[in-house]
Amino acid sequence: MTGIRSKRRFPSVLVGMLLICISGLLASFYGEATSLYAEQWLTSALEARFERPALDNWAAIRGLVVLGGQPARLKEALRLMRDHPHLRLVMSGPNDGEMALLGNIDDTVRARTEIEQTSLSIWRNTCGNAMFSAQLIAPGPGDRWLLVTSALHMPRAIGAFRKVGFPVEPWPVYDANAAPWSAVLHEWMGLAAYRLLGCSEAFLPAR
């Protein structure tokens, strides 16, 4: 069975990598305008993949898992914590800037906040965030948690959390500035790598 699953990974990964290569070739042959179009297409394909759910019953949400790396993610989570005083917050793999933000939160929010740091010392990636957040939270059947991360990063993050059996719901954070090409390429390459390594059950996860 392992061999069968492994073979199934390759077609979707190869298709994704082919799309990236074609975009790069078009940019090379047809100039800056085509390069910009390809970049925008590859960016929007990720950022529009998951939308925030329309929640009319926030009491059903247990808490938030925030992935470290961009302080805007934590700021959005803290806003939700203030608006919904029952929510728990798990900050996974915080960087120095995010630790500074956490140091300034009020006591009512701090009492509902946990920091997952194991992923910083063992697996400094989204696979580690998913694995160790799931271990820390140990969600029960029917528990609903929102995953707070950048919209660009959400497909790869959702894939990693699904792989460890933690059915989080997406709460993407939309950056004010356009993502640099290096970040977009990093996400596409990361999707391919996660699929090949078995960190995700799909090359490009969907709802």
Buried (B, 14 or more C-beta within 10 A) or exposed (E): EEEEEEEEBEEBBEEBBEBBEEBBEBBEEEEEEBBEBBBEEBBEBBBEBBEEEEBEEEEEBBBBBBBBBBBBBBBBBBEBBEEBEEBBBBBBBBEEEBBEBBEEBEEEBEEBBBBBBBBBEEBEBBBBBBBBBBEBBEBEEEBBBBBBBBBBBBBBBBBBBBBBEBEBBBBBBEBEEEBEBEBBBBBBBBBBBBBBEEBBBBBBBEE
